[in-house]
Amino acid sequence: MFSTTKGIGATALDQGLTYARYGTGLSYKLNGLQNAPDNAVFGAGSNLPVLNADGSGYKLIGRAASGVRTVDSEQSLALDGEYSQASGIFNSLAFGARHADHRRDLRRWAPAFKSAVTAAPPASQAIGFPADFGSELGGNNWDNSGIYFPYAVMRDFTATQLKATTPEFERRVASEIEMTERQTSCYSGSMPAAPWRRSVFMPAISRATPRPVPSSRT
């Protein structure tokens, strides 16, 4: 029997901003195994991505934009056979072999930003979490003072921050994977005639996993 599979997964551009939030304190309380914990932030200001005059609120500290594409494939082969005879202690001999070839190719890239200065969309475009955020998780006090930017806002804003380079410049080879894994096995077993009917199997397995050095790829 021969089988082959192949899967391709890709994220064109995963983009986001990182904010640090400042306040006067927070609380956290577990509610057993069935309900979400109680948690709250105090003195952190309103649900807007701005740093207030008293030091509370949000401060933009990072940004990121990167993409990934993975191709995962496997081919396998299984062969089985049996030899039978009508005389002697052993009346049959089963034998077979297995071979699998698994390959994974993961490529990553990250576009360059126009400026080293970290920027964000206007604070007025941020949306606060709804008042009932987390209510379906149980518990009594699930913090709902967070914020987010809608997908379209982040997409359009990030597009204005990137500059055109080349695919070679944008590649992140150090975090890429190119792997090949091969497994081969064989077996044989005898089936004695009655009254000595027993099965004796002798498997043999080999495995190889070469990993090319990423920096040597073009």
C-alpha positions in Angstrom: 0.0 0.0 0.0 1.3 3.4 -0.9 0.0 6.7 0.6 1.0 10.3 0.2 -0.2 13.5 2.0 0.7 17.2 1.7 -0.4 20.2 3.7 0.3 23.9 3.1 -0.2 26.6 5.7 0.5 30.2 5.3 0.1 33.5 7.1 0.8 36.4 4.8 1.5 39.0 7.4 1.0 38.7 11.2 1.1 42.2 12.6 0.7 43.7 16.0 1.6 46.3 18.6 2.8 45.8 22.1 1.7 48.2 24.9 2.8 48.4 28.5 0.0 49.3 30.9 0.6 51.4 34.1 -1.6 51.7 37.1 -1.7 51.6 40.9 -2.2 47.8 41.3 -4.1 44.7 40.3 -5.8 41.8 41.9 -6.1 38.1 41.0 -8.2 35.4 42.6 -8.8 31.8 41.6 -12.4 30.4 41.5 -11.7 26.7 41.4 -11.5 24.5 38.3 -14.8 25.4 36.6 -14.8 29.2 36.6 -12.5 31.9 35.4 -10.4 33.7 38.0 -11.3 37.1 39.2 -8.9 39.8 38.0 -8.9 43.5 37.9 -6.5 46.5 37.2 -6.7 49.6 39.3 -5.7 53.2 38.6 -4.9 52.5 35.0 -7.1 55.2 33.4 -9.7 54.7 30.7 -9.8 52.2 27.9 -7.7 54.3 25.5 -4.1 53.6 24.3 -2.6 56.8 25.7 -0.2 57.6 28.6 -1.9 60.0 31.0 -0.2 63.0 32.7 -0.1 61.1 36.0 1.8 58.2 34.4 -1.2 55.8 34.2 -2.5 54.3 31.0 -0.8 52.7 28.0 2.6 53.2 26.5 3.6 51.8 23.1 6.8 49.7 23.5 7.0 47.5 20.4 5.7 46.5 17.0 6.0 43.5 14.7 5.1 42.2 11.3 6.1 38.9 9.9 4.9 36.0 7.7 5.3 32.3 7.6 4.6 29.5 5.1 4.9 25.8 5.9 4.8 22.8 3.5 4.5 19.5 5.2 4.4 16.2 3.2 4.8 12.5 3.8 5.0 9.5 1.6 4.8 6.0 3.0 4.9 2.4 1.6 3.8 -0.8 3.2 4.5 -4.3 1.8 3.2 -7.5 3.4 3.6 -11.1 2.3 3.1 -14.7 3.6 4.6 -17.9 2.5 2.7 -21.1 3.3 3.6 -24.8 3.2 1.7 -27.9 3.9 4.3 -29.9 5.9 6.8 -29.4 8.7 6.5 -27.6 12.1 6.2 -24.2 10.5 3.3 -23.9 8.1 3.5 -20.2 7.3 6.0 -17.3 7.3 4.8 -13.7 7.4 7.1 -10.9 6.3 6.9 -7.3 5.3 8.5 -3.9 5.2 7.6 -0.3 5.9 9.1 3.0 4.7 8.1 6.6 5.4 9.6 9.8 4.1 8.5 13.0 6.0 9.5 16.5 4.9 8.8 19.9 6.3 9.8 23.2 4.8 9.1 26.3 6.9 9.9 29.7 5.6 9.7 33.0 7.5 10.0 36.6 6.4 9.6 40.1 8.0 9.3 43.3 6.0 11.3 46.4 7.0 9.8 49.5 8.6 10.4 52.9 7.1 11.4 54.4 10.5 13.0 53.3 13.7 10.4 55.3 15.6 7.5 53.1 16.8 4.1 54.5 15.9 0.5 53.4 16.3 -2.9 54.2 14.8 -4.7 57.2 16.4 -6.0 56.3 19.8 -9.5 57.3 18.8 -9.6 54.2 16.5 -9.1 51.8 19.4 -12.1 49.9 20.8 -12.5 49.0 24.4 -13.6 45.5 25.5 -17.4 45.2 26.0 -18.8 45.5 29.5 -19.8 41.7 29.4 -16.3 40.6 28.2 -15.6 37.2 29.7 -19.0 36.8 31.3 -19.5 33.3 29.7 -16.3 32.1 31.5 -17.9 32.2 34.9 -16.4 33.9 37.9 -17.4 37.3 39.2 -14.9 39.8 38.0 -13.2 39.2 34.6 -11.2 42.3 33.7 -12.8 44.1 30.7 -10.6 47.2 30.6 -8.5 46.1 27.7 -8.4 47.6 24.2 -7.9 46.4 20.6 -7.6 47.9 17.1 -9.9 46.4 14.4 -8.3 44.3 11.8 -8.8 46.8 9.0 -7.3 49.6 11.1 -4.1 47.5 11.8 -3.8 46.3 8.2 -4.1 49.8 6.7 -1.9 51.4 9.2 0.9 48.8 9.0 0.9 49.2 5.2 1.9 52.8 5.6 4.8 51.9 7.9 6.5 49.4 5.7 9.1 50.0 3.0 9.8 47.9 -0.1 12.9 45.8 -0.1 13.6 42.4 -1.6 12.5 38.9 -0.7 16.1 38.0 0.2 16.4 40.9 2.6 13.1 40.1 4.3 13.9 36.4 4.9 14.6 35.3 8.5 16.7 32.2 7.9 17.7 31.7 11.5 14.2 30.7 12.4 13.4 28.6 9.3 13.2 24.8 9.2 14.0 22.4 6.4 13.7 18.9 7.7 13.7 15.4 6.2 12.9 12.4 8.4 13.0 8.9 7.0 12.0 5.7 8.8 12.4 2.1 7.5 11.5 -1.1 9.1 11.0 -4.8 8.2 9.7 -7.8 10.0 9.3 -11.5 9.7 7.4 -14.0 11.8 6.6 -17.7 11.7 3.4 -19.5 12.5 4.0 -23.1 13.7 1.5 -25.8 13.1 -0.7 -27.1 16.0 0.0 -28.0 18.8 3.0 -25.7 18.9 1.1 -22.7 17.5 3.1 -19.6 18.5 4.1 -16.4 16.7 7.7 -15.3 16.6 8.5 -11.8 15.0 11.8 -10.3 14.4 11.5 -6.5 13.6 14.3 -4.3 12.4 14.0 -0.5 12.4 16.3 2.3 11.1 15.7 6.0 11.3 17.5 9.0 9.8 16.8 12.7 10.3 19.2 14.9 8.4 18.9 18.7 9.0 20.7 21.0 6.6 22.3 24.1 8.0 19.9 26.9 7.4 22.5 29.5 6.6 23.7 27.4 3.6 20.4 27.8 1.8 19.9 30.2 -1.0 
